[in-house]
Amino acid sequence: MTGAADRLLDGIVAGRYRVIKQLGAGGMGAVYLAEKLAIRKQVALKVLLAEYASEPSVMARFEREAISAASIKHPNVVEVFDFGRLDDGAFFLEMEFLEGNDLDAEIARYRVLEPARAVQIAGVICRALAAAHKSGVVHRDMKPANVFLQRTPDGEEIVKVVDFGIAKSSTGLPAGASEKRLTRTGSVFGTPEYMSPEQANGEQVDSRSDIYAVGIILYKMLTGSVPFTGETMLAILSKHVETPVPPMRTFYGALAISAELETVVACALEKQAGARYPSMSEFAQALAATPEAGAVSDGATAQPSPSGAAPPAARTGAVAPRARSSSRTLLFAALAFAGIVFLLALLAQRNIRGTESTNAASPSAPVPPSIPGRGITSVAPASPSTANDKQKSTQPLCESMKDGIRTVGKCPNQ
């Protein structure tokens, strides 16, 4: 590989790229940072070694990666611009250049991710793969190494799904190739730790196999481990088929997540494909309905967790955003209720005062006295009626005149 790399770094390749440096290498090829001379734009060149150009199956898969990725139009799927052949016969893909690191390196750095951030990343992966499935493409090799975390100059993190090299596509197959020839029943492709049970059995797979793989990615982000490991590939695959998924706290005892999120992970990792979410869109919706997703939407920052650190919900003194929001709502309601009570009390007091003033303005006035010849009548004020008064009122009364004034009273002989 060193000789090929040296040749590429010598100068201009394919008449339009200037290779700057090698970004990474694998058993079948390497990835380079290059400048596209016509527009002076940095791109990534994924180059397949020339010795594999004579192997039809390898070439078909390499070409299919270009066709599959180019057919998916989504901001969270790596963009492929071109496909071609170098002067030495090696094939290449021209892709967008991403700065950052893959999810595998992120987990290795922090051991576990905060649940809110893990849910956020998994949700983006689901939406990207939903677009791929809509285009008839099943990835079949989803794992943290194929999830890239791009860092923009202003610090924003963008999740990108990459490497559709063994994708299953229902459209756009290379000329002369067929899906049966490229992925025969009984063939096993992918990474053992992330394979669905049906994929481990060499059966035909569909989008639900990607759902299982993303479930394991989420499992690893939350616990720092995949559910199944083994000394051989066969040992791992048999566990996917037969062994129940271990509880997540088996690998990370300090895990603090909601029951809703545990249910989502369990559903994605069902052994039977029909028991999982029927689509990536529904998987994404289930993630969005968890309290962890609510913490992100309420404004909580989904930052990485240091190795071994307890998630935010488990830290002493931490107040969940939803709790703060509920407290504010209760405070406003209490103030509004107190205001209404005060207003009703004020109105009641004003009504009482109005009634008292009305009664004071209209007392029972005594009848003015009348004096014959002078227009004045004298009548004694009425006293409360009692049993004795009633008895006295039955006695006869006599009238008398004195000084022109008529007086009514008891008769003299009584």
C-alpha positions as CSV (number, residue, x, y, z in Angstrom):
1,M,0.0,0.0,0.0
2,T,2.9,2.3,0.7
3,G,4.0,2.3,-3.0
4,A,0.6,3.1,-4.2
5,A,0.3,5.9,-1.6
6,D,3.6,7.3,-2.7
7,R,2.6,7.4,-6.3
8,L,-0.7,9.2,-5.5
9,L,1.2,11.8,-3.4
10,D,3.6,12.6,-6.3
11,G,1.3,15.1,-8.0
12,I,-1.9,15.4,-10.0
13,V,-4.1,12.2,-10.3
14,A,-6.9,11.5,-12.8
15,G,-6.1,14.9,-14.4
16,R,-8.1,16.8,-11.9
17,Y,-7.1,16.1,-8.3
18,R,-4.0,17.1,-6.3
19,V,-3.6,14.6,-3.4
20,I,-2.6,16.3,-0.2
21,K,-2.3,13.5,2.4
22,Q,-3.5,10.1,3.3
23,L,-6.3,10.1,5.8
24,G,-6.6,6.3,6.5
25,A,-6.0,2.9,5.0
26,G,-7.5,-0.6,5.0
27,G,-6.9,-4.0,3.5
28,M,-8.4,-3.1,0.1
29,G,-7.6,0.6,-0.3
30,A,-7.1,4.0,1.3
31,V,-8.7,7.4,1.7
32,Y,-7.0,10.6,0.8
33,L,-7.5,14.3,1.2
34,A,-7.3,15.9,-2.2
35,E,-8.1,19.2,-3.8
36,K,-10.3,19.3,-6.9
37,L,-8.3,21.7,-9.1
38,A,-11.2,23.1,-11.2
39,I,-13.0,24.6,-8.2
40,R,-10.3,24.5,-5.6
41,K,-12.4,22.4,-3.2
42,Q,-11.2,19.9,-0.7
43,V,-12.7,16.4,-1.3
44,A,-12.0,12.9,-0.1
45,L,-10.8,10.2,-2.5
46,K,-11.5,6.6,-1.6
47,V,-9.2,4.5,-3.7
48,L,-9.4,0.8,-4.3
49,L,-6.1,-1.0,-4.9
50,A,-5.4,-1.8,-8.5
51,E,-5.0,-5.5,-7.8
52,Y,-8.7,-5.7,-7.0
53,A,-9.7,-4.2,-10.3
54,S,-9.7,-7.7,-11.8
55,E,-12.2,-9.1,-9.2
56,P,-15.7,-8.5,-10.5
57,S,-17.4,-9.0,-7.1
58,V,-15.1,-6.4,-5.4
59,M,-15.5,-4.0,-8.2
60,A,-19.3,-4.4,-8.3
61,R,-19.5,-3.6,-4.6
62,F,-17.2,-0.6,-4.9
63,E,-19.3,0.7,-7.8
64,R,-22.5,0.0,-5.9
65,E,-21.3,2.1,-3.0
66,A,-21.0,5.0,-5.3
67,I,-24.4,4.5,-6.8
68,S,-26.1,3.8,-3.5
69,A,-24.7,6.8,-1.7
70,A,-25.3,9.1,-4.6
71,S,-29.0,8.1,-4.8
72,I,-29.7,9.1,-1.2
73,K,-30.4,12.8,-0.8
74,H,-30.1,13.6,2.9
75,P,-27.9,16.0,4.8
76,N,-26.8,13.2,7.2
77,V,-25.6,10.8,4.5
78,V,-22.1,11.3,3.1
79,E,-22.3,12.8,-0.4
80,V,-20.6,11.0,-3.3
81,F,-19.8,13.2,-6.2
82,D,-18.0,11.0,-8.8
83,F,-16.7,7.6,-9.6
84,G,-13.7,6.8,-11.9
85,R,-10.5,5.1,-12.6
86,L,-6.9,6.2,-12.0
87,D,-4.0,5.8,-14.5
88,D,-2.8,2.6,-12.8
89,G,-6.2,1.0,-13.1
90,A,-7.3,1.6,-9.5
91,F,-10.9,2.8,-9.0
92,F,-11.8,5.7,-6.8
93,L,-14.8,7.5,-5.3
94,E,-14.9,11.3,-4.9
95,M,-16.8,12.1,-1.7
96,E,-17.3,15.1,0.5
97,F,-14.4,15.7,3.0
98,L,-15.5,15.5,6.6
99,E,-13.5,16.8,9.5
100,G,-14.0,15.2,12.9
101,N,-14.0,11.6,14.1
102,D,-16.2,8.6,13.9
103,L,-18.6,7.5,16.7
104,D,-16.3,4.5,17.6
105,A,-13.5,6.9,18.6
106,E,-16.0,9.1,20.5
107,I,-17.2,6.1,22.6
108,A,-13.6,5.0,23.2
109,R,-12.8,8.5,24.4
110,Y,-15.7,8.9,26.8
111,R,-16.6,5.3,27.5
112,V,-20.3,6.2,27.6
113,L,-22.3,9.2,26.2
114,E,-24.9,11.1,28.1
115,P,-28.3,9.6,27.4
116,A,-29.6,12.8,25.9
117,R,-26.7,13.0,23.4
118,A,-27.0,9.3,22.6
119,V,-30.7,9.6,21.8
120,Q,-30.0,12.7,19.7
121,I,-27.3,10.9,17.7
122,A,-29.4,7.7,17.3
123,G,-32.4,9.8,16.1
124,V,-30.3,11.4,13.4
125,I,-29.0,8.0,12.2
126,C,-32.6,6.8,12.0
127,R,-33.7,9.7,9.9
128,A,-30.7,9.3,7.6
129,L,-31.3,5.6,7.1
130,A,-35.1,6.2,6.6
131,A,-34.0,8.3,3.6
132,A,-31.8,5.4,2.4
133,H,-34.6,2.9,2.8
134,K,-36.9,5.1,0.9
135,S,-34.4,5.1,-1.9
136,G,-34.3,1.3,-1.8
137,V,-31.0,1.0,0.0
138,V,-30.4,-1.1,3.1
139,H,-27.0,-0.4,4.6
140,R,-26.3,-3.8,6.2
141,D,-23.1,-2.7,8.0
142,M,-24.2,-0.1,10.5
143,K,-21.7,0.3,13.4
144,P,-20.1,3.2,15.2
145,A,-17.2,3.2,12.8
146,N,-19.6,4.1,10.0
147,V,-21.1,7.0,11.8
148,F,-19.0,10.1,11.4
149,L,-19.2,13.2,13.7
150,Q,-18.3,16.2,11.6
151,R,-17.2,19.3,13.4
152,T,-18.0,22.6,11.6
153,P,-15.8,25.7,12.1
154,D,-18.4,27.2,14.5
155,G,-18.3,24.1,16.7
156,E,-21.6,22.5,15.5
157,E,-21.6,18.7,15.4
158,I,-23.2,17.0,12.3
159,V,-23.8,13.3,12.2
160,K,-23.1,11.5,8.9
161,V,-23.8,7.9,7.9
162,V,-20.9,6.6,5.7
163,D,-19.7,3.5,3.9
164,F,-22.4,1.9,1.8
165,G,-19.9,-0.7,0.5
166,I,-22.0,-3.8,1.2
167,A,-25.4,-2.0,1.0
168,K,-28.3,-3.9,-0.5
169,S,-29.9,-1.9,-3.2
170,S,-33.1,-2.5,-5.2
171,T,-32.2,0.1,-7.8
172,G,-29.2,1.3,-9.6
173,L,-27.1,-2.0,-9.6
174,P,-24.0,-2.0,-11.7
175,A,-24.3,-3.2,-15.3
176,G,-24.4,-6.9,-15.6
177,A,-24.8,-7.4,-11.8
178,S,-27.8,-8.7,-9.9
179,E,-28.6,-8.7,-6.2
180,K,-28.6,-12.5,-6.0
181,R,-25.1,-12.6,-7.5
182,L,-23.8,-10.0,-5.1
183,T,-25.4,-11.2,-1.9
184,R,-26.4,-14.9,-2.2
185,T,-28.6,-16.5,0.5
186,G,-26.2,-18.1,3.0
187,S,-23.6,-15.4,2.6
188,V,-22.7,-13.4,5.7
189,F,-21.7,-9.7,5.2
190,G,-21.2,-7.1,7.9
191,T,-19.6,-6.8,11.3
192,P,-20.6,-9.7,13.7
193,E,-21.2,-7.6,16.8
194,Y,-23.9,-5.5,15.0
195,M,-25.6,-8.2,12.8
196,S,-29.2,-9.0,13.2
197,P,-30.2,-12.6,13.8
198,E,-31.6,-13.0,10.3
199,Q,-28.3,-11.5,8.9
200,A,-26.3,-13.8,11.1
201,N,-28.3,-16.8,9.7
202,G,-27.4,-15.7,6.1
203,E,-31.1,-15.0,5.3
204,Q,-32.4,-12.2,3.1
205,V,-32.5,-8.9,5.0
206,D,-34.5,-5.7,4.8
207,S,-34.6,-2.4,6.6
208,R,-35.4,-4.0,9.9
209,S,-31.9,-5.5,10.0
210,D,-30.6,-1.9,10.0
211,I,-33.0,-1.2,12.9
212,Y,-31.4,-4.0,14.9
213,A,-27.9,-2.6,14.2
214,V,-28.8,0.9,15.2
215,G,-30.3,-0.6,18.4
216,I,-26.9,-2.1,19.2
217,I,-25.2,1.3,18.4
218,L,-27.5,3.0,20.9
219,Y,-26.9,0.1,23.5
220,K,-23.1,0.8,23.2
221,M,-23.4,4.5,23.4
222,L,-25.3,4.1,26.7
223,T,-23.2,1.3,28.3
224,G,-19.8,1.4,26.5
225,S,-20.2,-2.2,25.3
226,V,-22.0,-4.3,22.7
227,P,-24.4,-6.9,24.1
228,F,-22.7,-9.9,22.6
229,T,-19.0,-10.7,22.2
230,G,-17.1,-14.0,21.6
231,E,-13.7,-15.4,20.7
232,T,-14.9,-16.4,17.2
233,M,-17.3,-14.9,14.6
234,L,-19.5,-18.0,14.9
235,A,-19.8,-17.6,18.7
236,I,-20.9,-14.0,18.3
237,L,-23.4,-14.8,15.6
238,S,-25.0,-17.7,17.5
239,K,-25.6,-15.3,20.5
240,H,-27.5,-12.9,18.2
241,V,-29.7,-15.8,17.2
242,E,-30.2,-17.6,20.5
243,T,-29.2,-15.6,23.6
244,P,-31.4,-13.0,25.2
245,V,-30.0,-9.4,25.2
246,P,-28.4,-8.8,28.6
247,P,-29.8,-5.9,30.6
248,M,-27.8,-2.7,29.9
249,R,-26.8,-2.3,33.6
250,T,-24.9,-5.5,33.3
251,F,-22.2,-3.5,31.5
252,Y,-22.8,-0.1,33.1
253,G,-24.2,-0.2,36.6
254,A,-24.5,3.6,36.9
255,L,-26.8,3.8,33.9
256,A,-29.7,6.2,34.7
257,I,-32.2,6.3,31.9
258,S,-36.0,6.4,31.6
259,A,-38.2,3.3,31.4
260,E,-39.3,4.6,28.0
261,L,-35.8,4.6,26.6
262,E,-35.2,1.1,27.9
263,T,-38.4,0.0,26.1
264,V,-37.2,1.6,22.8
265,V,-33.8,-0.2,23.0
266,A,-35.5,-3.6,23.8
267,C,-37.9,-3.2,20.8
268,A,-35.1,-2.4,18.4
269,L,-33.3,-5.6,19.6
270,E,-36.1,-8.1,19.3
271,K,-34.9,-11.4,17.8
272,Q,-37.8,-11.6,15.4
273,A,-37.7,-8.9,12.7
274,G,-41.5,-8.6,12.8
275,A,-41.4,-7.6,16.5
276,R,-39.1,-4.6,15.9
277,Y,-40.2,-1.2,14.7
278,P,-41.6,-1.6,11.2
279,S,-39.6,1.4,9.9
280,M,-36.7,3.7,10.8
281,S,-39.2,6.6,10.9
282,E,-41.2,4.9,13.7
283,F,-37.9,4.1,15.5
284,A,-37.0,7.8,15.3
285,Q,-40.5,8.8,16.6
286,A,-40.2,6.4,19.5
287,L,-36.8,8.0,20.4
288,A,-38.2,11.5,20.1
289,A,-41.0,10.6,22.6
290,T,-38.5,9.7,25.4
291,P,-37.8,12.1,28.3
292,E,-34.1,12.1,27.2
293,A,-35.1,13.6,23.8
294,G,-37.3,16.0,25.7
295,A,-34.3,17.2,27.7
296,V,-32.5,18.1,24.5
297,S,-35.6,19.9,23.1
298,D,-36.1,21.8,26.4
299,G,-32.6,23.4,25.9
300,A,-30.3,21.0,27.8
301,T,-26.9,20.7,26.2
302,A,-26.1,17.1,25.1
303,Q,-22.4,17.1,25.9
304,P,-20.0,14.1,26.1
305,S,-19.7,12.4,29.5
306,P,-16.2,11.8,30.9
307,S,-15.3,8.1,31.3
308,G,-17.3,6.6,34.2
309,A,-19.2,9.8,35.0
310,A,-22.8,9.4,36.0
311,P,-25.4,10.7,33.5
312,P,-26.9,14.1,34.3
313,A,-30.1,12.7,35.8
314,A,-28.0,10.9,38.5
315,R,-25.9,13.9,39.6
316,T,-26.7,15.3,43.0
317,G,-28.5,18.7,42.8
318,A,-29.3,18.4,39.1
319,V,-32.7,19.7,38.2
320,A,-34.3,18.4,35.1
321,P,-35.5,21.0,32.6
322,R,-39.0,19.6,32.7
323,A,-39.1,20.0,36.5
324,R,-38.0,23.6,36.3
325,S,-40.7,24.3,33.6
326,S,-43.4,22.6,35.8
327,S,-42.3,24.7,38.9
328,R,-42.7,27.9,36.9
329,T,-46.1,26.9,35.7
330,L,-47.3,26.1,39.2
331,L,-46.0,29.4,40.5
332,F,-47.8,31.4,37.8
333,A,-51.0,29.5,38.5
334,A,-50.8,30.2,42.3
335,L,-50.2,33.9,41.7
336,A,-53.2,34.0,39.3
337,F,-55.4,32.2,41.8
338,A,-54.4,34.6,44.6
339,G,-55.2,37.6,42.3
340,I,-58.6,36.3,41.6
341,V,-59.4,35.7,45.3
342,F,-58.2,39.2,46.2
343,L,-60.4,40.7,43.4
344,L,-63.5,38.8,44.6
345,A,-62.9,39.9,48.2
346,L,-62.6,43.5,47.1
347,L,-65.8,43.4,45.2
348,A,-67.6,41.7,48.1
349,Q,-66.4,44.5,50.5
350,R,-67.6,47.2,48.1
351,N,-71.1,45.6,47.9
352,I,-71.3,45.5,51.7
353,R,-70.4,49.1,52.0
354,G,-73.0,50.0,49.3
355,T,-75.7,48.2,51.2
356,E,-74.8,49.9,54.5
357,S,-74.9,53.4,52.9
358,T,-78.3,52.7,51.3
359,N,-79.8,51.6,54.7
360,A,-78.3,54.7,56.4
361,A,-79.7,57.0,53.8
362,S,-83.3,55.8,54.3
363,P,-84.1,55.4,58.1
364,S,-87.7,55.1,59.4
365,A,-88.5,58.8,60.0
366,P,-91.1,59.6,62.7
367,V,-94.4,61.2,61.6
368,P,-94.2,64.9,62.3
369,P,-96.6,66.2,65.0
370,S,-99.8,67.9,63.9
371,I,-101.3,70.8,65.9
372,P,-104.8,71.7,65.1
373,G,-105.1,75.2,63.9
374,R,-101.4,75.3,63.5
375,G,-100.9,72.4,61.2
376,I,-98.9,70.3,63.7
377,T,-99.8,66.9,65.0
378,S,-98.0,65.5,68.1
379,V,-97.7,61.7,68.2
380,A,-95.5,59.8,70.7
381,P,-92.7,57.7,69.1
382,A,-93.7,54.0,68.6
383,S,-91.9,51.6,70.9
384,P,-91.3,47.9,70.3
385,S,-94.5,45.9,70.6
386,T,-94.6,43.7,73.8
387,A,-97.2,41.6,75.5
388,N,-97.8,44.3,78.1
389,D,-98.2,47.0,75.4
390,K,-100.8,44.8,73.7
391,Q,-102.7,44.4,77.0
392,K,-102.6,48.2,77.6
393,S,-103.8,49.0,74.1
394,T,-107.1,47.3,74.9
395,Q,-107.9,49.9,77.7
396,P,-110.2,52.9,76.6
397,L,-108.6,56.2,75.9
398,C,-109.8,59.7,76.5
399,E,-109.2,63.0,74.8
400,S,-108.5,66.3,76.5
401,M,-107.8,69.9,75.3
402,K,-105.4,72.1,77.0
403,D,-104.0,75.3,75.5
404,G,-105.5,74.4,72.2
405,I,-103.6,71.2,72.1
406,R,-105.5,67.9,71.8
407,T,-104.1,65.1,73.9
408,V,-105.0,61.4,73.8
409,G,-104.3,59.4,77.0
410,K,-105.8,57.4,79.8
411,C,-109.1,58.4,81.2
412,P,-108.9,60.2,84.5
413,N,-110.9,57.6,86.4
414,Q,-108.6,54.7,85.5
